Amino acid sequence: MTTQALLAGVQVYIKYIRMIIQHLSRTQNVKTNKDQCFQLIEGTYQVIYAIIRLHLESGTVGFVSSAILEDISKFTGTLHKIYTFVGIQQEGNRIKQFFRKSEVNGLLKDCRAGLEQAKEVFKVQIGVTVLDQVQSEAESMHKELLDIISSLSDGTVSDSSFSMLPSKPKIFHGRDSELRDIMEGLSQDVPRIAILGGGGMGKTSLARAALHHPDTCAKFQHRFFVSAEPATTVIELAALVGLHLGLEPGQDLTKPVVQHFTQQPSPCLLVLDNLETPWEPIQSRGRVEDFLSLLTDVNHLALMITMRGSERPGQVRWTRPFLQPLQPLSDEASQQIFEDITDDSHASEEKTQLLKFTENMPLAVNLMAHLVDYEGLTNVLTRWKTEKTATLSTGHHRTSNLDTSIALSYSSPRITPGARELLRLLSILPDGLSDVELTQGNLPISDIRSCTSVLIATSLAYKDTQSRLRSLVPIREHIQQVSPPSETLVQAIRKSFHDLLALYQNHNDAHLGIILTRITANLANLDEVLHRGLKPGSSDLSETIQGVLSLSSFFRVTRGGGTTLLDEIPIHLCDHRINVLYITERLKFPRLVDIGQLVTQGLSHLHQLHDPMLEARFYAAAGRTYFKFQSSAQQLEFLENALELSKSIGDSEGQCDSLIAMAEHKWRIGDYITALSISRNAQQLAYQTINLYQVSRAMHKTALSLADLGDYWLSLS
């Protein structure tokens, strides 16, 4: 932004404040809160003076940063609130009737908070500031501004307008398709374009890119970019627009703003950035939409808005086709942004890992890259592992603080209590949840479909290509830090997963494929939720351990390995049954060393129980492991015990398991005929019980035996 534009805008501020000071000088008109009014004006002058001095003493000749522009724009909202507060105190002011005493007190509180924040941002030097001095210095400063503006003669800015345009984004990748769609929309007769998406998705950057596109500059002689973030009502929104247009301050500028655009002879483009701030509250939404409707009645006024979420304001006929809410960038675009900022085009595992943490959210990529440029890859990666999103949250504004950006969406008035609960739950579920899991998971969240819609509407969650409701990594990490799910909620989802794993253990029929698919879709969820349940003192520790053992069985059968959660199970368990189940699963992994000690421990726990099925499963596991690490004779004894116990209780699955292990034993010692006979018996029993997994295992042993007997054709069949 040019220096001239900045100073022209500040000149409007001075004009604005002078008028307020003139009101205050008529002391007979100020009936209440006179001291507070003078304090507000005094503080306002300090900030205005600091803004000008900050710029004049910085040595910057041509431009100021977009961050300063953002802070100045935000301060504009505070100015309007001060103007409103002062107006309320005047005798005969009609606006006073619309404010209750509590609302006036709240307005004063907002004014003070806004001033204090501005003083901190612009580093106000507090000194002797008497109102008389303020009035006299305002005159000289106003003259100084006019002199400075006249010395900068680019001729692009009126001294009565605050129409400062933000700069074109210098690093901009991955939005070519969206920019092309916007330019196509702006080429129509009456463009009405809404850029939607979650916080940190680059909505403002995309709007700035469209604002400076050559086609936009050629078509629209007048372009206005107004940040609506400081506004909380339609009155404040209209005041912000009016300030950019150079209108005289007033109590309600909605009609003057529309009239100003109506009187313009040439096409205009108005960009309202972050419009969700005044639009989201239910009490102000209708009036904001009315204001937008009035603006769109102006035929030669093009309107473009940016808003968090996926909802468009009503009462506006938005240009078709609608722009879809912005999604994360591609891997290639994120990498290009990262390389442009860090000037490092070399591939590395650390860079890949850091970009993975951002999940291609533009703001996160940008902040991560700048941090790496300053601290280095290794240091940032180390910090992220402990600090998470706090690593990218050192600034104070949403554009430089990832946590602030996410918190703005999380505090939206649209977020219902149920939606908050659902988002908290999603924060610990990397895989998200399917519609079935949401609606049939017995989760303690009322009207969960409505909650899902709210999260999608605010872009805090989205449906992936598999129609699973998910939340991005930065959002999940932030929610875990500031508002983690309650233990009741975690236990509810854990019980749902326990039930799923129990289905896997108990069903080996045609439905097994559906169960395997559901488990596979939730592997990261299972790991996270079960890990949380293994903490000492957990109320459902026994159920969680059984879930971990079932998950270990799933990994062992489908992937030939186990789960690291097996190593997290507490060593000293009081439950004998859980101990036997744990040792039985441990025996199924060949990497074990002290098999004898593990078997001894298992037998000691079994002596405290009377559970033939559990005992049979233990002997079968011990038998298979003993052949690989101990004696063959001991293995056969264990397997025979397992077979007899299974027969005694009619456990067909246990019998199949024992027969298959015995067939493998005979095959390994070269007794192929006996191995063939036993495996065929196991195969027949598995068919009878419709246990497809056992059928496949028995067929494998049959094929091996036939091949070693020389019957290759039958083996292949």
Summary of the structure (lengths in Angstrom):
residues: 717
radius of gyration: 35.0
end to end distance: 77.7
largest distance: 115.0
contacts: 2380
relative contact order: 0.05
helix: 64%
strand: 5%
